[in-house]
Amino acid sequence: MAGITGRTVLIVGASSGIGAEVARQLAGGGNRFVLVARRASELASVAEAVRTAGADCLEIVADALNADAAADVVSSAVAEFGSVDIALLNAGQGPDMSMDEVGVGDVSRIMALNYDVVVNYLIPLIEQMGRQPDGGLIAHTNSLAGLMGLPRQGPYSAAKAAASTLLDAARVELAPRGIRFTTIHPGFVATDRVSADGLPKPFQISQERAARYVIRALEKEPAHAYFPWPAAALVRTLRILPTSLSSLVLRTLAAK
Ligand SMILES: NC(=O)c1ccc[n+]([C@@H]2O[C@H](COP(=O)([O-])OP(=O)(O)OC[C@H]3O[C@@H](n4cnc5c(N)ncnc54)[C@H](OP(=O)(O)O)[C@@H]3O)[C@@H](O)[C@H]2O)c1
């Protein structure tokens, strides 16, 4: 797809950060939007900006942890605009969490916040896009942290890795039905939510730049997109190093 125009774009997690910025940057292209998040007033401001740019926009306050609510969002999108052409599953959260400080419940909560939220939309979207003549694109804002277990982000890394694996399987199975899957792996992005979490953030980029990378991935539809390149190169190199060496580098980075 060259450029994104005239599409119905569903963004789950559109009230702030990367998702909100993607909506604002795509708003001028003749697209229709369904924007979803839990915080009503923040979501309303993003929806207003999108409408001001000339786009039709349906905003829905819904918790992605609720599977019935997620199915209702997909139905409402179809009732309003007739289809969902592109879905960006962007809801997620990765707090600083050391494995000697977390409880079992903390790990389960992070899994729900980063994996269940994907599954709850994935299933109704596959059902809907399977009925559409042109299928559709399901993209997920994953993380470079989903490529390996990063210190202080273990539960988050594990949840993102699980989501990536699930989409890998879906991609192979559903290609014949025209449903495409793109997993997007950002490095550190300077959004409000993560600015005060205390983690070191090598190669951090702005949310505006991150949104441009996300939009490029939505246009090109690679199976996986990684950015920015220095952080992506670092993580991919660490993955092929002997564990003794990569652990040493990760311990040093985490201590900074
Ligand atoms: N910032 C980074 O450094 C970074 C790096 C790699 C990957 N990521 C990923 O990028 C995505 C966006 O993160 P961000 O940094 O832009 O943070 P953010 O501003 O907190 O964005 C997260 C969005 O998801 C929504 N959300 C969270 N839980 C939700 C739920 N249960 N139901 C519905 N909406 C929910 C939030 O809105 P409400 O709170 O209003 O519901 C918000 O709109 C996340 O998946 C994150 O893991 C971020």
The ligand as a Gaussian input file, in Angstrom:
#p B3LYP/6-31G(d) Opt

LIG

0 1
 N        7.340000       4.635000      25.134000
 C        8.235000       3.682000      24.931000
 O        9.439000       3.825000      25.236000
 C        7.810000       2.384000      24.256000
 C        8.800000       1.574000      23.730000
 C        8.438000       0.383000      23.110000
 C        7.113000       0.029000      23.009000
 N        6.165000       0.833000      23.545000
 C        4.771000       0.402000      23.426000
 O        4.066000       1.391000      22.737000
 C        2.691000       1.353000      23.120000
 C        2.253000       2.776000      23.433000
 O        2.955000       3.225000      24.572000
 P        3.253000       4.766000      24.880000
 O        4.658000       4.843000      25.311000
 O        2.763000       5.606000      23.773000
 O        2.417000       4.973000      26.234000
 P        1.020000       5.610000      26.575000
 O        1.012000       7.050000      26.293000
 O        0.732000       5.155000      27.968000
 O        0.047000       4.893000      25.552000
 C       -0.646000       3.733000      25.868000
 C       -2.024000       3.860000      25.286000
 O       -2.719000       2.646000      25.525000
 C       -3.916000       2.920000      26.239000
 N       -4.194000       1.793000      27.097000
 C       -3.391000       1.219000      28.016000
 N       -4.022000       0.199000      28.611000
 C       -5.265000       0.137000      28.044000
 C       -6.400000      -0.694000      28.232000
 N       -6.400000      -1.664000      29.152000
 N       -7.482000      -0.474000      27.478000
 C       -7.512000       0.520000      26.561000
 N       -6.468000       1.336000      26.332000
 C       -5.371000       1.137000      27.076000
 C       -3.643000       4.210000      27.005000
 O       -4.811000       4.941000      27.245000
 P       -5.688000       4.923000      28.568000
 O       -4.759000       4.902000      29.731000
 O       -6.483000       6.185000      28.433000
 O       -6.540000       3.706000      28.479000
 C       -2.818000       4.961000      25.952000
 O       -3.661000       5.565000      25.016000
 C        2.594000       0.387000      24.296000
 O        2.117000      -0.856000      23.851000
 C        4.031000       0.255000      24.755000
 O        4.273000      -1.006000      25.357000
 C        6.465000       2.014000      24.162000

